[in-house]
Amino acid sequence: MFHELGSCGYGQAMSNPPSPTLLSHFQAQLGPRGYTSDPRDLEPWLTDWRGRVHGRAAALLSPATVEEVQAIVRAAAEAGVALVPQGGNSSMVAGAVPPADGTALLLSLRRMRAIRSISGEDNVAIVEAGVILSDLHDAAEAAGRRFPLSLAAKGTATIGGLVSTNAGGTQVLRFGTMRALLLGIEAVLPSGEIFDGLTALRKDNRGYDLRQLLCGAEGTLGVVTAASLRLVPAIGSRTVAWVGVDEAPSALALLRRLEARLGEAIESFEIVPAAGVDLVLRHIEGTRAPLASTHRWNVLIEATAPQGAPAPDLETALAEAIEAGLVADATIAASEAQAEALWKLRETMSEAERIDGVAAKHDVVVPVSLMPELLEKGSERVEARFPGVRVLAFGHLGDGNVHFNVRAPEGADDRAWLAADGPAVSAFVHDLVGEMGGSLSAEHGIGQTKRAEFARTASPARLHALTAIKRALDPLGIMNPGKLIP
Amino acid sequence: MFHELGSCGYGQAMSNPPSPTLLSHFQAQLGPRGYTSDPRDLEPWLTDWRGRVHGRAAALLSPATVEEVQAIVRAAAEAGVALVPQGGNSSMVAGAVPPADGTALLLSLRRMRAIRSISGEDNVAIVEAGVILSDLHDAAEAAGRRFPLSLAAKGTATIGGLVSTNAGGTQVLRFGTMRALLLGIEAVLPSGEIFDGLTALRKDNRGYDLRQLLCGAEGTLGVVTAASLRLVPAIGSRTVAWVGVDEAPSALALLRRLEARLGEAIESFEIVPAAGVDLVLRHIEGTRAPLASTHRWNVLIEATAPQGAPAPDLETALAEAIEAGLVADATIAASEAQAEALWKLRETMSEAERIDGVAAKHDVVVPVSLMPELLEKGSERVEARFPGVRVLAFGHLGDGNVHFNVRAPEGADDRAWLAADGPAVSAFVHDLVGEMGGSLSAEHGIGQTKRAEFARTASPARLHALTAIKRALDPLGIMNPGKLIP
């Protein structure tokens, strides 16, 4: 039924390259701060964070207001020219890199960085798309509140990108992904209309939730220009521990034990294999091993308490877990500096891996109860099927989310191996995860690099519905072409 | 741009009346338990809960499996016949009542009432659409867990309806609406395809979130047949208090004070005016006033603690609030029976109001900080504009959600007044709420009864996007016609 729409001429449109007239129009409209076609200015924004996907664009448009975004989208729609919205360009799936043919224009939201309001009384922050995550953290803290979403790229990732990709991070266990923190949204739709859904409401049942539709749409249904976000009370105290365990099931058992004992105090529960700790210690300056001996699995735990409440007694709970044989060794940070040092081990893991060499990376998720099986038996199956490869699986145990990375055999030419064997490895991993009721994208989205695998594994019903929605809202196909929709 | 779609012939389609052949087909397919055209069987399902909207239908289809639902949707699509999905028919906006012209068929999900699985380890329940909310409560409790969404209609409302309307209730303050508890969904799309999104995943970023799109779509984009839902640890102890305050701002100040003091222990914070308590005491058997004297505003508070954790010290916190002059009087339930009795005062309020007479009802929401203003000044403005009317405003203070009901002047013919003045009253209330940055539907949805006001107040961008999505996924217009989409 959906395909009938195509017969009406709403197929995946080919967009036009921008004409000199259109570029002059944008240059005049946006001025020197809002427009550049200088290749040196564009260069940092044409390649993804991992340095694997390269695009081209004739110009970088940097509007400062939602009205300027609207004018850009209208002009682009009229000319049939595609736009690639971009925040911090920290996508792990090349979701913000323009197509290689150079037909699309880069639309940076980075100049829209106003924090429009923060209300402690409503526990709401209204922020523009270009606000950097760590700046929002600071602003919320200054208001005696907290924005409870964080991830390694917090110094560059922007709110617009985090909303458009439904970002996850290290506090999902307690607070959910961006979707759960998103109260309202302002966006320019492909039609050029401004969707002003920037409410500060806790409930709002006015039809289809366009806010939730735009969240995770990766810029393919419009340009997110601002969001209203839920804040939570500031942290009174936090306790950070590093725990060594011998088997992955023990880590899950520990999580459930701590949850029963400390309730919602457990915010983060991150699992890292010994090989991952090694990589970080080797490549990241100023890191050191937190435990005296090596353990097959390491868990980083953060527990918090609101201001005025007693600190959660993680120490006693861990001591009991050691006695019960679940935990081999553990250390609790005695200072904020120590806590930061433990977190650094976790947060620099992707960076350390990138320095070490390329890998076939997979951001997968399974039901939490199956996470130990994926970490251990799943890794064994991949290593058995592709002799010589080394699996490095780490991630958010409490969410069932594993960054399941497969590294080239020792001594192999990394890039040649990746080009030759990468697709088969990824297909194998995704099928494995699919058999376990999981998903091939937990938090990174689809972007460019997962599009083929998404097309291969998704059900026809899902693909038909996605395509129908895309065609309905962006009939000209001008919003972030080449991403997400197969 | 969206309107161009119409020129392609995908306008709001008029559906066909069911032919005798189609009815015979369904009768043969579904058998006597799954098909009836007996007016006595149909009668209870043709009128809304409030008894104000009446529809007609030639037959009631009651499939027992998702495959039967699929077969029904396919046959209906082929014949161009509309379907009205129905759960417990407890909609407050006549969202499940068929059109008066009798062209649509009723599609009851009530036979699909299997609880497919409950996993304590994953904290997930997978349940079919026809499961009644209180049955899910019981099943989760038996598994040592809790499904933390509850509302007055819990004995009749079904999971399918609760998902399709993004239901709220009395625990939104802590756990969010249904949307926040919805991990996965199974639905039959208008094309007849089964969308099998019944995952038990905490994260899943595979493109547009169809789960969130179907949640709150009121059956206009497909038939929800099952859902996977988040469970939380069982309650160890609960403390229920009834508090009298003299001014609405004191109630909000009390909430913020308790949150700072007891954190997430506060689950419910419901506000009720003196007149509301009066109505309940007058009309509902077995109720009695909880406090010795009458207070302008009353607050029902529930605080909980997980098993093994100490009970939240609501008593001390309330004693301090009395000393601080925020609270006039308070009582804490000393037993489960007393707690139930306090809750009964809140949960029977809609019932008491219905018995007392008709009212122009509004399920509105404003930012929490403006809730006291809406309750007090908002009520005054309505009573000043429409002399003689009596506003009864009560609801979920912690969510900013007010059931803002305007009752006819004393002695007036209720129904005549409602017909004559109701629309003007509603427009006035909705405009007032709109000025405050609020929404005309907090948790009841749009259904039939709010459709005109929704069309009047919604932005063109919102209406265009909704219409485009509806046309894209249901080009024949067979899913729950006459609801939501103006």
Chai-1 contact restraints between the chains, C-beta under 6 A:
chainA,res_idxA,chainB,res_idxB,connection_type,confidence,min_distance_angstrom,max_distance_angstrom,comment,restraint_id
A,M1,B,S191,contact,1.0,0.0,6.0,A-B,restraint_1
A,C8,B,C8,contact,1.0,0.0,6.0,A-B,restraint_2
A,E121,B,S369,contact,1.0,0.0,6.0,A-B,restraint_3
A,D122,B,P367,contact,1.0,0.0,6.0,A-B,restraint_4
A,D122,B,V368,contact,1.0,0.0,6.0,A-B,restraint_5
A,D122,B,S369,contact,1.0,0.0,6.0,A-B,restraint_6
A,N166,B,N205,contact,1.0,0.0,6.0,A-B,restraint_7
A,G168,B,K203,contact,1.0,0.0,6.0,A-B,restraint_8
A,T177,B,K203,contact,1.0,0.0,6.0,A-B,restraint_9
A,A180,B,A180,contact,1.0,0.0,6.0,A-B,restraint_10
A,S191,B,M1,contact,1.0,0.0,6.0,A-B,restraint_11
A,E193,B,A461,contact,1.0,0.0,6.0,A-B,restraint_12
A,F195,B,A461,contact,1.0,0.0,6.0,A-B,restraint_13
A,A200,B,P367,contact,1.0,0.0,6.0,A-B,restraint_14
A,L201,B,V365,contact,1.0,0.0,6.0,A-B,restraint_15
A,L201,B,S439,contact,1.0,0.0,6.0,A-B,restraint_16
A,R202,B,D399,contact,1.0,0.0,6.0,A-B,restraint_17
A,R202,B,G400,contact,1.0,0.0,6.0,A-B,restraint_18
A,K203,B,G168,contact,1.0,0.0,6.0,A-B,restraint_19
A,K203,B,T177,contact,1.0,0.0,6.0,A-B,restraint_20
A,K203,B,V365,contact,1.0,0.0,6.0,A-B,restraint_21
A,K203,B,D399,contact,1.0,0.0,6.0,A-B,restraint_22
A,K203,B,N401,contact,1.0,0.0,6.0,A-B,restraint_23
A,K203,B,A442,contact,1.0,0.0,6.0,A-B,restraint_24
A,K203,B,E443,contact,1.0,0.0,6.0,A-B,restraint_25
A,D204,B,S439,contact,1.0,0.0,6.0,A-B,restraint_26
A,N205,B,N166,contact,1.0,0.0,6.0,A-B,restraint_27
A,N205,B,G216,contact,1.0,0.0,6.0,A-B,restraint_28
A,N205,B,S441,contact,1.0,0.0,6.0,A-B,restraint_29
A,N205,B,E443,contact,1.0,0.0,6.0,A-B,restraint_30
A,N205,B,G445,contact,1.0,0.0,6.0,A-B,restraint_31
A,R206,B,S439,contact,1.0,0.0,6.0,A-B,restraint_32
A,R206,B,S441,contact,1.0,0.0,6.0,A-B,restraint_33
A,G207,B,L466,contact,1.0,0.0,6.0,A-B,restraint_34
A,G207,B,L484,contact,1.0,0.0,6.0,A-B,restraint_35
A,Y208,B,L213,contact,1.0,0.0,6.0,A-B,restraint_36
A,Y208,B,A217,contact,1.0,0.0,6.0,A-B,restraint_37
A,Y208,B,L466,contact,1.0,0.0,6.0,A-B,restraint_38
A,Y208,B,I469,contact,1.0,0.0,6.0,A-B,restraint_39
A,D209,B,Q212,contact,1.0,0.0,6.0,A-B,restraint_40
A,D209,B,G216,contact,1.0,0.0,6.0,A-B,restraint_41
A,L210,B,A465,contact,1.0,0.0,6.0,A-B,restraint_42
A,Q212,B,D209,contact,1.0,0.0,6.0,A-B,restraint_43
A,Q212,B,Q212,contact,1.0,0.0,6.0,A-B,restraint_44
A,L213,B,Y208,contact,1.0,0.0,6.0,A-B,restraint_45
A,L213,B,L213,contact,1.0,0.0,6.0,A-B,restraint_46
A,G216,B,N205,contact,1.0,0.0,6.0,A-B,restraint_47
A,G216,B,D209,contact,1.0,0.0,6.0,A-B,restraint_48
A,A217,B,Y208,contact,1.0,0.0,6.0,A-B,restraint_49
A,G263,B,P306,contact,1.0,0.0,6.0,A-B,restraint_50
A,G263,B,A309,contact,1.0,0.0,6.0,A-B,restraint_51
A,E264,B,E264,contact,1.0,0.0,6.0,A-B,restraint_52
A,P306,B,G263,contact,1.0,0.0,6.0,A-B,restraint_53
A,A309,B,G263,contact,1.0,0.0,6.0,A-B,restraint_54
A,V365,B,L201,contact,1.0,0.0,6.0,A-B,restraint_55
A,V365,B,K203,contact,1.0,0.0,6.0,A-B,restraint_56
A,P367,B,D122,contact,1.0,0.0,6.0,A-B,restraint_57
A,P367,B,A200,contact,1.0,0.0,6.0,A-B,restraint_58
A,V368,B,D122,contact,1.0,0.0,6.0,A-B,restraint_59
A,S369,B,E121,contact,1.0,0.0,6.0,A-B,restraint_60
A,S369,B,D122,contact,1.0,0.0,6.0,A-B,restraint_61
A,D399,B,R202,contact,1.0,0.0,6.0,A-B,restraint_62
A,D399,B,K203,contact,1.0,0.0,6.0,A-B,restraint_63
A,G400,B,R202,contact,1.0,0.0,6.0,A-B,restraint_64
A,N401,B,K203,contact,1.0,0.0,6.0,A-B,restraint_65
A,S439,B,L201,contact,1.0,0.0,6.0,A-B,restraint_66
A,S439,B,D204,contact,1.0,0.0,6.0,A-B,restraint_67
A,S439,B,R206,contact,1.0,0.0,6.0,A-B,restraint_68
A,S441,B,N205,contact,1.0,0.0,6.0,A-B,restraint_69
A,S441,B,R206,contact,1.0,0.0,6.0,A-B,restraint_70
A,A442,B,K203,contact,1.0,0.0,6.0,A-B,restraint_71
A,E443,B,K203,contact,1.0,0.0,6.0,A-B,restraint_72
A,E443,B,N205,contact,1.0,0.0,6.0,A-B,restraint_73
A,G445,B,N205,contact,1.0,0.0,6.0,A-B,restraint_74
A,A461,B,E193,contact,1.0,0.0,6.0,A-B,restraint_75
A,A461,B,F195,contact,1.0,0.0,6.0,A-B,restraint_76
A,A465,B,L210,contact,1.0,0.0,6.0,A-B,restraint_77
A,L466,B,G207,contact,1.0,0.0,6.0,A-B,restraint_78
A,L466,B,Y208,contact,1.0,0.0,6.0,A-B,restraint_79
A,A468,B,A472,contact,1.0,0.0,6.0,A-B,restraint_80
A,A468,B,L473,contact,1.0,0.0,6.0,A-B,restraint_81
A,I469,B,Y208,contact,1.0,0.0,6.0,A-B,restraint_82
A,I469,B,A472,contact,1.0,0.0,6.0,A-B,restraint_83
A,A472,B,A468,contact,1.0,0.0,6.0,A-B,restraint_84
A,A472,B,I469,contact,1.0,0.0,6.0,A-B,restraint_85
A,A472,B,A472,contact,1.0,0.0,6.0,A-B,restraint_86
A,L473,B,A468,contact,1.0,0.0,6.0,A-B,restraint_87
A,L484,B,G207,contact,1.0,0.0,6.0,A-B,restraint_88
